[in-house]
Amino acid sequence: MLLSVGKLPLSNESQYLCEVKADGYRGLCQFGDGAVELRTKTGANCNAWFPEIRRALLDVSGGPHVIDGEIVVQRPDGSSDFNALHARAMRRKWLKGDPPVVFAAFDVLVLGGRNVMGLGLLERKELLRGLLTPSLPSVLYVDYVEGAVSALFAWAKIKDLEGVVAKRLGSTYSPGTRSPHWLKLKHATTLGFKRAPHRPTEDF
C-alpha cells in the first residue's frame, strides 16, 4: 500500500493518525515459528543484507505474521541516515563495523495466519503493538498521535526530519494501491536527509 502526496491544511485533521516519516527502504517481513523472510518493496529477499532483523524475529512464536515497515539506520537522535543504509544495502551483506539497522514497523497484514488487512487502521496498530511486545532488538514499533497532524509536522520541521505520514483512522490496508487515505507530508527542504545520488531501482 503506497502513500499519496498530501499538503496542509488537511480537512478533518481529527480523522487522521499521524506518524513521523522515516527515510529508508520500505519492506515487508513474514515471520513466525523459526522462519523469517524480509523483502524490499519490489520483492528482493534482503535477509542477508540485514541479518540483525532476521535474528530478532527468529524466536517469535505463532505465525505466520506479516508486518509492513521501513528499514532504517537510526542516528543517536532517532532520525534516519539514508546514506548509511544505502551503503550497507549495496554490499548485499553485513560487514563488521556496519551501522546497525532497525525495522520500523507501522502496520500488520497477517497475524497468526489470519488476514487482518480488512480491519480498521487503529485496530491493526494495536494488534501490531501486541505482537511486538515485549520489545525486540532491531525492531521498532512506530507509534502515532491521533489528530495533531499540523503540530507533529511543525515539530518534525524543527527537528530537521523529512516529514510525517497522515493516515485515515478507519482505513483498511489495500495492497498494490496508492491510497488517498495515506498521505506523506514532506518539508520542502531538509538538512538531515541528504540522499545518495542513485537509488537501486530494484529496491524502490
C-alpha positions as CSV (number, residue, x, y, z in Angstrom):
1,M,0.0,0.0,0.0
2,L,1.6,3.2,-1.2
3,L,1.4,6.8,0.0
4,S,-0.1,9.7,-1.9
5,V,1.3,13.2,-1.6
6,G,-0.7,15.4,0.7
7,K,-0.4,19.0,1.8
8,L,-1.6,21.1,4.8
9,P,-4.0,22.1,6.0
10,L,-5.9,18.8,5.9
11,S,-9.7,18.9,6.2
12,N,-11.0,17.0,9.2
13,E,-7.5,16.6,10.7
14,S,-9.0,14.9,13.7
15,Q,-9.9,11.9,11.4
16,Y,-6.2,11.1,10.9
17,L,-3.5,9.5,12.9
18,C,0.0,10.8,12.3
19,E,3.4,9.1,12.4
20,V,6.9,10.5,11.9
21,K,8.2,9.6,8.4
22,A,11.3,7.6,8.4
23,D,13.7,7.7,5.4
24,G,14.8,4.2,4.5
25,Y,13.9,1.1,2.5
26,R,10.2,0.0,2.6
27,G,10.0,-3.6,3.5
28,L,7.6,-6.5,4.2
29,C,8.6,-9.1,6.7
30,Q,6.9,-12.6,7.2
31,F,8.0,-14.5,10.3
32,G,6.9,-16.9,13.0
33,D,7.9,-20.3,14.4
34,G,11.6,-20.1,13.4
35,A,11.2,-18.7,9.8
36,V,11.9,-15.1,8.7
37,E,11.7,-13.6,5.3
38,L,12.4,-9.9,4.8
39,R,11.8,-8.4,1.4
40,T,12.1,-5.0,-0.2
41,K,9.1,-3.2,-1.8
42,T,9.8,-4.8,-5.2
43,G,10.3,-8.3,-3.7
44,A,14.0,-8.7,-3.3
45,N,14.9,-11.0,-0.4
46,C,17.2,-9.0,1.9
47,N,17.7,-11.4,4.8
48,A,21.4,-11.5,4.1
49,W,21.7,-7.7,3.8
50,F,20.2,-7.0,7.3
51,P,20.7,-10.2,9.4
52,E,20.1,-8.4,12.7
53,I,16.4,-8.0,11.8
54,R,16.2,-11.7,10.9
55,R,17.8,-12.8,14.2
56,A,15.5,-10.6,16.2
57,L,12.4,-12.3,14.8
58,L,13.5,-15.9,14.7
59,D,12.2,-16.8,18.1
60,V,8.7,-15.1,17.7
61,S,6.1,-17.8,18.3
62,G,3.0,-18.4,16.3
63,G,2.7,-17.3,12.8
64,P,2.8,-16.7,10.1
65,H,2.8,-13.0,10.8
66,V,3.4,-10.3,8.1
67,I,4.3,-6.7,9.0
68,D,4.9,-3.6,6.9
69,G,7.5,-1.0,7.7
70,E,10.7,0.8,6.9
71,I,14.3,-0.5,7.2
72,V,16.4,2.4,8.6
73,V,19.7,3.3,10.1
74,Q,18.9,5.5,13.1
75,R,21.2,8.3,14.3
76,P,21.5,8.8,18.1
77,D,18.7,11.4,18.0
78,G,16.3,8.9,16.3
79,S,16.4,10.5,12.8
80,S,17.2,8.3,9.8
81,D,20.5,8.2,7.9
82,F,19.6,7.1,4.4
83,N,23.1,7.2,3.0
84,A,24.4,4.8,5.7
85,L,21.6,2.4,5.0
86,H,22.1,2.6,1.2
87,A,25.8,1.9,1.6
88,R,25.1,-1.2,3.6
89,A,22.4,-2.5,1.2
90,M,24.6,-2.0,-1.9
91,R,27.1,-4.5,-0.5
92,R,24.2,-7.1,-0.1
93,K,25.8,-8.4,3.1
94,W,26.7,-7.4,6.7
95,L,30.3,-6.4,7.5
96,K,31.9,-5.9,10.8
97,G,31.6,-2.2,11.8
98,D,28.4,-1.6,9.8
99,P,25.9,0.7,11.4
100,P,23.0,-1.3,12.8
101,V,19.6,-1.2,11.2
102,V,16.1,-1.5,12.6
103,F,12.8,-2.5,11.1
104,A,10.4,0.4,12.0
105,A,7.1,-1.5,11.8
106,F,4.0,0.6,11.3
107,D,1.3,-2.0,10.2
108,V,0.3,-5.6,10.3
109,L,-1.2,-7.5,7.4
110,V,-1.4,-11.1,8.7
111,L,-1.4,-12.1,12.4
112,G,-1.1,-15.8,13.3
113,G,-2.2,-16.8,9.8
114,R,-5.2,-14.5,9.9
115,N,-5.6,-11.8,7.3
116,V,-6.3,-8.6,9.1
117,M,-6.0,-6.1,6.2
118,G,-9.8,-5.5,6.3
119,L,-9.7,-4.2,9.9
120,G,-9.5,-0.5,10.6
121,L,-6.1,1.1,11.0
122,L,-6.4,1.8,14.7
123,E,-7.3,-1.9,15.4
124,R,-4.3,-3.0,13.3
125,K,-2.0,-0.7,15.1
126,E,-3.0,-2.2,18.4
127,L,-2.6,-5.7,17.1
128,L,0.9,-4.8,15.9
129,R,1.7,-3.3,19.3
130,G,0.8,-6.5,21.0
131,L,2.7,-8.6,18.5
132,L,5.9,-6.6,19.2
133,T,5.5,-6.6,23.0
134,P,7.8,-7.1,24.8
135,S,10.1,-5.1,22.5
136,L,12.6,-6.9,20.3
137,P,16.1,-5.8,19.4
138,S,16.4,-4.3,15.9
139,V,12.6,-4.0,15.6
140,L,10.8,-0.8,16.4
141,Y,7.0,-0.2,16.8
142,V,6.1,3.0,15.1
143,D,3.8,4.9,17.5
144,Y,1.4,7.6,16.5
145,V,-0.7,10.6,17.6
146,E,-4.4,11.0,16.8
147,G,-5.2,14.3,15.1
148,A,-2.5,16.9,15.6
149,V,-1.1,16.4,12.1
150,S,-0.1,20.1,11.8
151,A,1.5,20.1,15.2
152,L,3.6,17.0,14.5
153,F,4.5,18.3,11.1
154,A,5.8,21.6,12.7
155,W,7.8,19.6,15.3
156,A,9.3,17.4,12.6
157,K,10.5,20.6,10.8
158,I,12.1,21.9,14.0
159,K,13.9,18.6,14.4
160,D,15.0,18.7,10.7
161,L,13.1,15.5,9.9
162,E,11.8,14.6,6.5
163,G,8.1,15.0,7.4
164,V,5.2,13.0,8.6
165,V,2.6,10.5,7.4
166,A,-1.1,11.1,8.0
167,K,-3.5,8.1,7.7
168,R,-7.2,7.9,8.0
169,L,-8.2,6.3,11.3
170,G,-10.6,3.8,9.8
171,S,-8.6,3.0,6.6
172,T,-8.2,-0.7,5.6
173,Y,-5.0,-2.0,4.0
174,S,-5.2,-2.2,0.2
175,P,-2.0,-3.9,-1.2
176,G,-0.8,-2.6,-4.5
177,T,-2.7,0.7,-4.4
178,R,-1.6,4.3,-3.9
179,S,-4.2,5.2,-1.3
180,P,-5.7,8.6,-0.9
181,H,-6.2,7.7,2.8
182,W,-2.4,7.5,3.4
183,L,-0.7,10.9,2.9
184,K,3.0,11.8,3.0
185,L,3.6,15.4,4.1
186,K,7.2,16.4,3.4
187,H,9.1,19.6,4.1
188,A,10.3,21.4,1.0
189,T,14.0,21.3,2.2
190,T,15.7,19.3,4.9
191,L,19.3,19.1,6.1
192,G,19.2,15.7,7.8
193,F,18.1,13.6,4.8
194,K,20.6,14.0,2.1
195,R,20.1,11.1,-0.3
196,A,22.6,9.1,-2.3
197,P,22.7,10.3,-5.9
198,H,21.5,6.9,-7.3
199,R,19.0,4.6,-5.7
200,P,18.9,1.0,-6.9
201,T,15.7,0.6,-8.9
202,E,15.1,-3.0,-7.7
203,D,14.6,-1.7,-4.2
204,F,12.0,1.1,-4.7
